[in-house]
Amino acid sequence: MSSKFLKLNGSDFVKGLVIAVFGAVFVALAQAFNLPGFDYATFDWTLVGQVAISAALSYLGKNLLTDRNGSFMGVL
């Protein structure tokens, strides 16, 4: 069930968490392919965390500002 305009439901938070995890995994993989060797200590974990938080907040913000029909702010 989609949430109403300016409302979030439980599934929005679960989906936001999934988006955050995928965002963090993709950044970590990108770093793994771009760094010489494969050492977890050389990863920029701050960046990985920032991307995860940004992705989750972006998803929640999008859901907060769209209605059940997917219209942004109820007009677009």
Backbone torsions as a table, in degrees:
resi	resn	phi	psi	omega
1	MET	NA	133.1	178.5
2	SER	-78.6	149.2	178.3
3	SER	-83.8	156.9	179.0
4	LYS	-75.5	167.2	176.2
5	PHE	-58.8	132.0	-178.3
6	LEU	62.6	25.2	176.4
7	LYS	-133.7	146.8	174.5
8	LEU	-124.0	146.9	174.4
9	ASN	-116.8	178.3	-175.8
10	GLY	-59.6	-38.6	-179.0
11	SER	-66.6	-27.2	175.9
12	ASP	-62.8	-40.8	-179.7
13	PHE	-70.2	-37.6	177.8
14	VAL	-65.5	-45.0	179.0
15	LYS	-65.8	-36.5	175.6
16	GLY	-62.7	-39.0	177.0
17	LEU	-65.0	-40.5	177.7
18	VAL	-63.0	-44.3	177.8
19	ILE	-60.8	-41.1	179.3
20	ALA	-62.5	-43.8	-179.7
21	VAL	-64.4	-46.4	178.9
22	PHE	-62.4	-41.1	177.5
23	GLY	-60.4	-43.4	179.6
24	ALA	-66.0	-41.2	179.4
25	VAL	-63.9	-42.8	-179.8
26	PHE	-64.5	-39.2	177.8
27	VAL	-67.1	-42.1	178.6
28	ALA	-63.0	-41.5	177.3
29	LEU	-65.2	-40.7	177.5
30	ALA	-61.1	-41.1	177.3
31	GLN	-66.2	-38.8	-179.4
32	ALA	-63.1	-37.4	-179.9
33	PHE	-78.0	-23.4	-176.4
34	ASN	-96.6	-15.8	180.0
35	LEU	-94.4	144.7	175.9
36	PRO	-71.5	136.7	-177.1
37	GLY	77.0	-175.3	178.9
38	PHE	-137.3	84.4	-177.4
39	ASP	-123.7	116.7	-179.1
40	TYR	-61.3	-25.1	-178.5
41	ALA	-69.0	-23.1	-178.5
42	THR	-88.6	-5.6	178.0
43	PHE	-67.3	148.9	174.0
44	ASP	-88.6	86.3	-174.8
45	TRP	-67.5	-26.1	175.6
46	THR	-63.9	-43.8	177.9
47	LEU	-63.0	-42.8	179.1
48	VAL	-59.7	-44.9	178.5
49	GLY	-65.6	-40.5	179.4
50	GLN	-64.4	-40.0	178.5
51	VAL	-66.2	-41.5	179.7
52	ALA	-62.1	-46.6	-179.8
53	ILE	-65.8	-43.0	179.5
54	SER	-62.9	-41.2	180.0
55	ALA	-64.6	-44.9	-179.7
56	ALA	-64.1	-45.5	-179.7
57	LEU	-66.4	-35.7	177.0
58	SER	-64.2	-43.5	179.2
59	TYR	-64.3	-45.4	179.1
60	LEU	-64.4	-39.3	177.6
61	GLY	-63.6	-41.0	177.2
62	LYS	-61.9	-45.1	-179.7
63	ASN	-68.9	-32.0	179.3
64	LEU	-67.2	-35.4	-174.2
65	LEU	-99.1	8.7	174.4
66	THR	-117.5	152.6	179.2
67	ASP	-94.4	-173.4	-177.6
68	ARG	-62.6	-25.1	179.8
69	ASN	-87.8	-3.0	-179.0
70	GLY	85.1	10.7	178.9
71	SER	-80.5	126.8	-179.9
72	PHE	-69.4	123.0	-178.9
73	MET	56.0	23.5	176.5
74	GLY	75.1	4.4	-177.0
75	VAL	-125.0	-27.4	-175.0
76	LEU	-97.3	NA	NA
